[in-house]
């Protein structure tokens, strides 16, 4: 079949592009599964990450921005967690939704006020331009690097949650917060750290995607729906579910563009619909946490 | 379930009653002030998208119209009265329609300016037509607005898709990128994109290009890599963008990322898209309706005043909204009237206006399209760039000095509009 190499190319490209979806969805999933907060402001933190990188890059270069910007945004996250998020861990999820919805609008408007509405130029750094050719396939080095960072972020988060005492406390806290408290462990600083990590991951995604998706105030609103689709397909609260879902979404979208380009974005919603029909809790969701 | 709990506490019937009583009291206090203000100012409405993917352009429009208003008022206003500008976010067609209705009905504006989305522009024109108030649109490109959907009260400062395609096509022809060449199109999948696709296909047909390959791109796509892979497989002679807003920027950047060599061209363009892509990524040949490096006295004066007021040079959208206010003020001054029909008659009369270009422009009486010069642009060599805004090289005006301005616009026999 003559068309096969083209289809294969889209599948492989879809796997590379899944880094894009993985980066934006990972932090969102983390905050939800551990804090029970559906963070609608996730896209806004993603945008902040890109804007901070825009300011930092002239001084410290792209590598400096890649490290410093997520740390600064996570610091903002810590303040917001202490003053706002922490009040809603155990309350009706809709309150957290309202809070983060408002926060998303406030941050987007703040960006408009500080940096203006026009998109800002942000280039792929010099040292990582160019393309790798494998047979007849083409891969920009930058996208491969993005995939590597996404894999590292997933691995790091997994180790942190599964192989450290910090991770054990977090897991215990999710299962039974009262028992953790009785044992004399304060959950508050743990939750702060988890939210900061999730928000930092959003900012990391913002820095990495800035050269591809552009830096403009609505960039957060642009990706938030796709991020939710990935989390929902993977199953709310499931770590590996997010990873598998990101790859699925990347590949399905690539194939859709090959066969029915106009359905590129609709395809990921169709995928979500299909998954939810067959498995209402998502691919790997153990249970529909806190919403049941 | 998310919505399992009852209504939020605190919002009682009593609270709602109190609230509405307060609002009613405020309304009575506020009303006389509005009536009084009407007698000594001329109110003009401005609607344009300020959020969403056209928002960045809309902000430039607001800066342009604000500057024009300030200049007019500083010079004593029109007919001895100051202009009061009411500017709001048009959001989407239904909100635009509601706001236009309110501006005309409650706020008593004498005309409405602005808009970028062709769909919202159509909605505003319907309100304007019903209320007999002029609507000067500054950013809607769809041919359909000047054709099938034309309206006696709507005037078009923004160029039609046909004008844009003819302007860029002129450059492409000279480069040998049209006759017998294979074009590959990427088209934004909404009204504007489809209109532009139809117009560019017609151009290709008449000039011997093969434009059989085209992909529709959903407006919420941010990753173009699968499309770029398809372009690479198709090996076209020219890649033609019929995209809009931020998607132009994203596509240009990602096209550069993949390093494909096929020349880029586009049917619609705004300077902000090039500024957003940055000088390193920007490539291709594109049409332009105005650019701040134009070397005519009135263009230079506008660029200087705008840069002084806003700290950066005007984008072409700022030109449109600035010009809209200036033309409206001229029309009021000339007719000594703020009546909608008087203004429409004057604009239809073929009156010439300084449009901040080499030649004066005028509105065509039968479709209300502003006839004026267009340009093509391409990247400026890096060593010739004076600053971060100076990254585009402006071509010669189209049509050339000896040619009729109407030669790039839809001919009357091709148009579905028959006003006047």
HADDOCK unambig.tbl for C-alpha pairs under 7 A between the chains (distance, minus, plus):
assign (segid A and resid 10 and name CA) (segid B and resid 226 and name CA) 6.42 0.50 0.50
assign (segid A and resid 93 and name CA) (segid B and resid 2 and name CA) 6.78 0.50 0.50
assign (segid A and resid 94 and name CA) (segid B and resid 2 and name CA) 6.19 0.50 0.50
assign (segid A and resid 117 and name CA) (segid B and resid 55 and name CA) 6.89 0.50 0.50
assign (segid A and resid 117 and name CA) (segid B and resid 56 and name CA) 4.68 0.50 0.50
assign (segid A and resid 117 and name CA) (segid B and resid 59 and name CA) 6.63 0.50 0.50
assign (segid A and resid 118 and name CA) (segid B and resid 56 and name CA) 4.46 0.50 0.50
assign (segid A and resid 118 and name CA) (segid B and resid 272 and name CA) 6.89 0.50 0.50
assign (segid A and resid 119 and name CA) (segid B and resid 276 and name CA) 4.97 0.50 0.50
assign (segid A and resid 120 and name CA) (segid B and resid 276 and name CA) 4.96 0.50 0.50
assign (segid A and resid 121 and name CA) (segid B and resid 275 and name CA) 6.56 0.50 0.50
assign (segid A and resid 121 and name CA) (segid B and resid 276 and name CA) 4.45 0.50 0.50
assign (segid A and resid 121 and name CA) (segid B and resid 277 and name CA) 5.26 0.50 0.50
assign (segid A and resid 121 and name CA) (segid B and resid 278 and name CA) 4.89 0.50 0.50
assign (segid A and resid 131 and name CA) (segid B and resid 258 and name CA) 6.60 0.50 0.50
assign (segid A and resid 140 and name CA) (segid B and resid 257 and name CA) 6.46 0.50 0.50
assign (segid A and resid 140 and name CA) (segid B and resid 258 and name CA) 5.87 0.50 0.50
assign (segid A and resid 212 and name CA) (segid B and resid 250 and name CA) 6.51 0.50 0.50
assign (segid A and resid 212 and name CA) (segid B and resid 253 and name CA) 6.62 0.50 0.50
assign (segid A and resid 212 and name CA) (segid B and resid 254 and name CA) 6.17 0.50 0.50
assign (segid A and resid 213 and name CA) (segid B and resid 222 and name CA) 5.91 0.50 0.50
assign (segid A and resid 213 and name CA) (segid B and resid 250 and name CA) 5.63 0.50 0.50
assign (segid A and resid 214 and name CA) (segid B and resid 250 and name CA) 6.21 0.50 0.50
assign (segid A and resid 218 and name CA) (segid B and resid 52 and name CA) 6.47 0.50 0.50
assign (segid A and resid 254 and name CA) (segid B and resid 226 and name CA) 5.63 0.50 0.50
assign (segid A and resid 257 and name CA) (segid B and resid 226 and name CA) 6.39 0.50 0.50
assign (segid A and resid 257 and name CA) (segid B and resid 227 and name CA) 6.93 0.50 0.50
assign (segid A and resid 261 and name CA) (segid B and resid 215 and name CA) 6.25 0.50 0.50
assign (segid A and resid 261 and name CA) (segid B and resid 216 and name CA) 6.08 0.50 0.50
assign (segid A and resid 261 and name CA) (segid B and resid 217 and name CA) 6.63 0.50 0.50
assign (segid A and resid 262 and name CA) (segid B and resid 216 and name CA) 5.00 0.50 0.50
assign (segid A and resid 262 and name CA) (segid B and resid 217 and name CA) 5.59 0.50 0.50
assign (segid A and resid 262 and name CA) (segid B and resid 218 and name CA) 5.88 0.50 0.50
assign (segid A and resid 264 and name CA) (segid B and resid 218 and name CA) 6.80 0.50 0.50
assign (segid A and resid 265 and name CA) (segid B and resid 218 and name CA) 6.66 0.50 0.50
assign (segid A and resid 265 and name CA) (segid B and resid 221 and name CA) 6.63 0.50 0.50
assign (segid A and resid 291 and name CA) (segid B and resid 1 and name CA) 5.49 0.50 0.50
assign (segid A and resid 291 and name CA) (segid B and resid 2 and name CA) 6.49 0.50 0.50
assign (segid A and resid 292 and name CA) (segid B and resid 1 and name CA) 6.31 0.50 0.50
